[in-house]
């Protein structure tokens, strides 16, 4: 007699099924160590958004033991946008690990997305080792900055342009989406209306305590809003002395350099504040260049953020623009088969690319997760070669590929999903 556990069944999850939706959020609470299982009010708040997504699960009999959510989303790439298969809410109960739940769910979704024409899939990885097995690579990074306000002064050359207005975050709602769209760069993802309603405090999820937050909007000389930030704070007046109060930046997007300088000026000139903390910012943030003492701003953490997986190499390679002309023949290995093959990439002087399958000898061989990590522009191919993960067959080809894929500004994802 075999002691093997019976296979798990994979099937859609209907968000209008109350019992299944409750089980869905109970799984999330268990896996992500939430302090509480969401109330009925919170589930109702999320239900409408979930109706627009693809929800699937793994079942042990009638019991939901793993969850998986995906949807179509616009991803900004150098020179344009693509429709990506966005993935989130991936859970497997600890009682049902090593039974193929995640593999079954993710491979089925990636196959569906490839057949539907999505050139890439994206997610934010809770555990880094997991998703490389399925061809995902870390394509954007983020940095946490801490600014010593007592020692931070902007350089005299930094221009003062436009005006600032402090407001309740709810008043930000009509103008923030347009600023966000104008500010989008490679790595940026969509934000739906429900996201903005929650972020601006118009809708407050149950169980979440109210916290002090303000919004600041920069307007140019023509009266056009060009940037915004939202921040909170934590007061600490130990012994009636100012010295520990921390302001935390929650959201910060600008369409112009003038808006960037003005909003940082606001932050570093705050009275009664010791530290400004800005998490999940671009790795090439120009903040230190604004400061008379650049050491007043410190990078205290840098981590991966958006993970990406190429599904259709021809579509993906031609969807973006390139900053230098050139050509390279790439051999992509892919255990799942979606991106496997040899492809000739030719970039013209206008930055437009032609990519096609070829029988030519490959100049560089690399696994799909490595190319996926480099595709948005953050580079890393020479480092992958040091690790034995990229192989050069023709001298100089790896350097050519690195120059082709790299961008002057690092890609950045400023939205959790």
N, C-alpha and C positions, 0 to 999 in steps of 0.2 A: 504494500500500500504506500502511495506517495504522500509525503508530508508537505508538498509544495502548495502554497496558497493559490486559490483560484484566481484567474486573471481579473483585472479590474475592467469595468465597462466604461468607455468614453462616450459621452453624449452631451448635447446642448443643455444649458441651464436657462430656464425661462425666468426672467426677472419679475414676471407677474405672478409667479408661484410663491406665495408667502413663506411656505415652509422651506423651499429651496433657497430663497433669498436670505432667510434667517440663518440657514446652515452656511451659506456663502460667507456672510460676515462673521460667523462664529469661527470658521476656518481661518479667516484673516486675523482675527483677534488672537487665536492660538499660536499661529505661526510667527506673526510679527510682534508678539508679546504686548498687545494692547492692554491697557489697564482695565478695560471694560468691553463687553460685547455691545455693539451699537444698539440704541433704543429703536423702537418702531419709528419714531419721528425722524431719526437719522437715516434709517433705511428708506423711508419714503422720500427724503430729500435726494437720495442717490438713485432711486429707482428710474426716474425719467432719463437720466444720463445713461444708465446701463442699458436701457431699451435700444439705444442707438449703437451698441457695441455687440461684439460676438462673445458670448459667454459659453464656455465649455467646462466640463468637469469630469473627474474620474470617480466612479461609484463602486463601492463594495456592497453589493446588493442594492438597497435603496439609500444607503448612506453616502453622502457627498464627502469624499476624502481628499480631493485635490481640486484646485480651481485654476482657471486660465482665462484671461480677457484680452481681446485684440480689437482693433478698429483701424480705419483708414485715416491717415493724418498727413497734412502738408509739412514737409521738412525742407527748410531752406538750405540750399547747397551753393557753392560758389557760382554766381551768375544766374541762379534760378531757383526753382522748387521742384520737388518730386513728391509723389504720393507714397508714403511709407506704411508698412504694416506695423502699427504700434502695439506693443505687448506690455501688459501689466497684470497685477493681482495674481501672480503665480505662487501658489501654495501647494504643499503636500504635507498632510498631517504626519507627525513623527511616527505614528503607529503604522504608516503605510509607505514608508520609504523603501527604496530598492525593489519596487514592484512595477517599474516601468511607467508610472503615471506621468511624470514630466516628459519623458522621451516620447510617449504616445501623443500627448497634447501638443508639444511644441513642433514635432515633426509633421503632424497633420496640418497645423496652422501654417507652417512655412510652405508646405506643398500647395496648400490652397492659395496662399498669397502669390506664390510664383506663377501658378496657373492663371490667376486673375490679373497678372501684369505688373505687380508691385516690384520695382527694381531693388528695394532694400526693406529690411525690417529693423526696428529700433526698440530698445528697452533701457531701463535703468537697473543695473544688476545689484541685487541685495548681497550676493556672494560671488566674488570674482571668478573662482575656479569653475563655476557651473556652466556658464554660457559659452565659454570658448569651445566646449565640447560640441556645440551646435553651430559653430561658425561665426559667433559674434566676437567683435574686438572692440576695445575702448577707443572711441572716435573723438570724444571731447573730454576736456579736463576742466576742473574748476579749482579756484584758490580762495582761501579764507584770509582776509586782511584784518589786521588790527592796527589802529592808528592811535598813537599817544597824543591826545588833543593838547596837552600842556606844551608839548614840544613841536607841534605841527603849525607851520605858517606857510601860506602860499607865497610863491616867488612873486616879486613885483611885476614880472613880465606877463603873468597870467592875466588875460583880459577879463574885464567885467562887462558883460553884455547881457541885455535883456533884464527880466525881472523875475522874482520868485514870489510865490504865494503859498502860505501854509493853510491847509484845509483838513477837514474831516475826510477820511478815506472814501466815504460814500459819495462825496462831491467829485472824487477822482473818476468815478465810473464812466461818465460820458466822454472823457477825453483820453483815458489811458489806453484803450485798444488802438486808437489811431497812432499814438506815439509808439506803442509797441510794434505795430506793423512797419512804421517808418524806420525803426531802429533795427529791425531783423537782419541778422547776418547768418553766415553758414553755421549750422547746428541748431538754429532756433526751430521750435515746433509751435503748432497752433495752440491757442487758448480759446476755449469755447465760452459762450455767454455765462454759463453756470460757474466757470472758473473765476471770471471777473466778479460776479455777484458775491461769491464767497470771499475773494481776496479783498474786495472793497468794503466788506462788512455789511452789505445789504442783506445777505443771507448768512446767519450764524449757525453752524452745525450744532445740534444739541450735544451736551456733555463737554463742550469746549468752553472754558472760562473766558470771560471778557478780559482783554489785556489792552493797556494803553497803546495807541498807535496814531500816528499822524502822517499825512501825505504832504509832499511839497512838489509844486509844479513850476517848471521854468517856461517862460513865455518870451519869444524873441521880440525885436523892436516893432515888428508888424502885427503883434498880438497873437501869433501862432504858437500854441503849446509845442515845445520841442523836447521836453524831458520830464520825468517824474521819479520820485523815490517815495517809498513807504518805510517808516522805521518805528520801532518800539524802543523801550528803555527799561532798565532795572536800576532803581534808585538804591544808593547805599551811602547813608549819611552817618557813618560810624563816628561817634564822639562829636557830632555836629561839624564835621570837617568834610569838605568836598574833596574827593580823591578816588572814589571807587565807582561812581555811577557810569554805567555802560549803555551806550546806544547801539542797537542792532539794526542793520539795514536788512529789510525783508524783501524789497523789490526795488530795482534801479535800472531804468532804461532811458537812453537818450538818442535823439536823432542827429544831434550836432555836437561838435567839440565845445561850443560855447555853453550848451546846456550841461555837459559833463563837468566843465570847470566850475560853473555856478553852483551845482548841487554839491560837489565836494567842498567848495568854499563854505557853504551853509553848514556842512557836517563838522568840519574842522574848526569852525569858529563858534560852535555851541558853547554857551556858558554852563558852568556847573556840571560839566561832563569830563570824565577822565579818559575814557576809551570809546572809540567807534569801532565796532566789529562788523565786518561786511563779508558774510559767507557766500560761497558759490558764485564767485566773480570770475571773469576771464583770467586766464593765466598770464596774458600779456597786458594786463591793466596798466594804463599809463600813470597811475596815481603818484608814484614816487617822483616823476618829473615835474609835478605841480608844486612840490614841497621844497622850501629852502633847505631843510634837512631831510633828505630822502630816507634816512634811517628812522624817522618818526613813523613810517609805515612799514610794517613787517608782514611777510607771508608766513602765517603760522601753520598752514596745512594746504596741501595740494593733493587732489584725488581725481580718479576717473569719474566721469559722469554719464554721458550718453554712450551706450554700446550699440554697435551697428553691424548688420550682416547683409552682404551683397547676395541678392537672389538672381538677378539677371545682369551679368557683367556688361553686355553690350549696351543695354538701356542705362545702366548706372554710369558707365564710363563716358557716354556721350551726353548725359543729362547735365553735367557740370561744365563750367568754363575753367580754363587753365591760364596761369599767368605767364608762362613761357612756352614757346613752341618746342617741338621735339617729337620723338617717337621711341617706342620700346615694345618688344614682344614679351608678353607675360604668360606664363603657364600658372594656372590657378588649380590647386588641389582642394577638393571639397568632399569629405566623407559622405555627405548627403546628396551630392551630385548636382545641386542646383546651379552652381557657378563653375563647375569643373570644365577645364578646356584650356586651349591656347588661343590668345587673343592679341591682335596687333592694334596698338593704340597710336594714332597719329594726330598730333595737335598742330593746327595752323597758326599763323601769325596773329590771327584775330582771337585766339583762345578757344575756338571751336574745335571739337574733336570728332574723329571717325574711329570707331572700334569695330572690329570684325573678327570672327573665328578664322584661324589660319592654320595651315600645315607647316609653316615656317618653324625653324628651330627656335625654341624659347631662349631668350636672353636672361630672363630671371624667372625662377620658380619660387612660389610662395603660397602658403595655405590661405584659405579664404578669410580667416579671422585677421591675419596680418594685413592683407590688402584692405579689408573692411575698416580697420583701425586707421589706415592712412588716407582713405578715400576723400574725407572731408577737408583735409589739408594740414593735419597736425603732424605729418611726417612720421619718422620712426623706422623707416626701412633699413638704414645702416645698423641700427641697434638690433633689429630683428635678425640681421645677418650674423652679428656677433653671437647671438644666442642659437645660431644654427637653424633659424626659422625662415630664412630667405636665402636662396642659393643663386649666386651669380654665375652665368655660363659664358658671358662675354665681358671682358674687362671694361669697366666704366658704365655698364648698363644699369647697375643698381643706383649709382649716383644720378644718372639721367632720370630714372624713375622717381627718385626722391625729389629732384627739382621740379618735375612735372606735377606731382601731386601736392607739393607744399604750397601754402599760401602765406602772404605777408602778415596777415593777422590770424591768430589761432581761432579755430571754430569754437563756439561757446553755446551751451544750452542753459538757458536761465529759467527753465520751467520744470518742476517735478510733475511726474505723471505715474 
